[in-house]
Amino acid sequence: MEKPKASFLYKAYNPVLQAALVFGLGLMIMLFSKLLSWTGVFQPSQKFPWMTAAAMIFFFSIFNSITSLSAKNLNNYWLRSMASFAGMAVALGLIAYLFSSLTINEAGSYRWIITVLIFGYLVFLSILGFMKRIVEFAEKEDWQAPKKRKRKKR
């Protein structure tokens, strides 16, 4: 089955670039909320940076897992994805701490939300990788002429 070249979902984007873009988006949202807070237009919760970090982790995990389907070398892509994910999650956590002055333990339920997102990312990436391998196996199999099996006669 030929993949359409026009769709962006069929291009295996660099996981490091994905993580950098998601981190940049999270940083911009946190900066924008701080700017609105200083002007008095909008008063976000003190936990807003942790919510933004969790949302960006979720966004990266979904987008990265989906783009992993088009990776040519899945093992290499996974290695780079997991390293990028870890770096991005730690960096977002540090930025959230700097903006909120709350540790992840003081942020309440966000500790558990981020923990669930981390394990969810690993599970989702594994499921999509397993699906990709099944599809690749099915594409290689000749379905028009299945293998004949010898039956034992009684």
N, C-alpha and C positions, 0 to 999 in steps of 0.2 A: 504494500500500500504506500503510495507516494504522499509525502507530507506537503501541504501547501506552503510555499515560501513566503507568502504575504503576512501570515499571522506572526505576531511577536511571541506567542507562546511556544513556537517551535524553534526559537533561538535560545540556545543555552547561554544565558548571560553570565558574566563573570561573577561568582558569589562575593568576591571581595568588593567589587563595584556595587553590587546590590546592598551589601551591608553598609558601605560608606554613604550611599544615597539615603537609605533608611535612617541612619544615624543623623545625617544632615537635616532630614525632614523633622525628626524628633527634636533636634536642637533648635531649629527655626520655630517650631510650635512653642517650645518652652520659652524662648526669647520673646516671641510675640505676646505670650500670656503675661510675662513679666513687664513688658512695655505697657500693655493695657492696664495692668495692676498699678503701675506707677502713675499713669494718667488718671486713674480713677474711673475709667470707663467700665471696667470689668474686674471683679474681685474673685479670682479662682480660689479653690480650696488649697490648703497648704499641701495636700497630697496630689495635686494636679500633675506635677512633674512625674510622679510614680505612675500615675494613670497613663500619661503620655508614653513613658518608657514601656509599659506593658502593651499598649496599643501598637507601638512600633515593633516590638518583639513578635507579636501576633501577625502583623502585616508581613514582616520578613519571612516568618515560617511558612505562611501560606504561599506567597509568591515564589520563594526559593524552592519549595517542594514541587510546585507545579512546573517550574522551568527545569527541574532536574529530569523530567521526562524526556527532554530533547538532548540531554547530554550524551556525547559520543562515548566517553569513558566515565562510567557511573562512579567507579571507586575513587577516581581522582576528583571528580566533582563533589562527592560526599566529603572527602577529606577537607577540601577547600571550603565547603559550605559550613561544616561544623566548626572549623577554626574561625571563620568569619562571624558565625553566629555567636560564638563564645566572646570574641573580641567586641562585637557590637553590643551584646547584652551587658558586659562589664562596663563599657564606656557609657552606655545609657544609664546604668545604675549610678555611676560616679557623677554624671551630669545631673541626674534627678536628685541625688544627695546634695550637691552644691546649690541647686535652685530651691530646694525645699527645706534644707537644714534638718531633715529627718533621715535616720538610717532606715534600712529596709525593715528592720524589726519594729521600729517606731511607726512605720507606715501602715500598720494594721494588716488587713487582709491582702495587701499587694504582695507581701512575701509569698503567700500561698498561690496567688494568681500567677506570679512570675514562675514559681516552681512548676505549676501545672502546664504553663506555656512551654517551658523548656522540655519537659517530658513529652508533651503533646507534639512538639516539633520533631523529636527523635522518632516517635511512633509514626507520625504522618510521613516523614521522609522514608522510613523503612517500608511502610505499606505501598507507597508509590514506586519505590525501587523494586519491590516484589512484583507489583503489577507490570512494570516495564519488562522485567525478565520473563514473565509469563507470556506477554504479548510477543516478545522477540522469539521465544521458543515456538509459539503457535505460528508465527510467520515463516519459520524455517521448516515446519512440518508440512508434508505433502498431504493435503486433506482429500484430494481426488482419488488417491489409491492408498487406502489404509493398509497397514501391514497385516498380512494373513497369519492367523495363529493356528497352529495345529492343535486339534482337540484329541484328547485321549479317548480311545474307543473302549467301551466296557466289554 
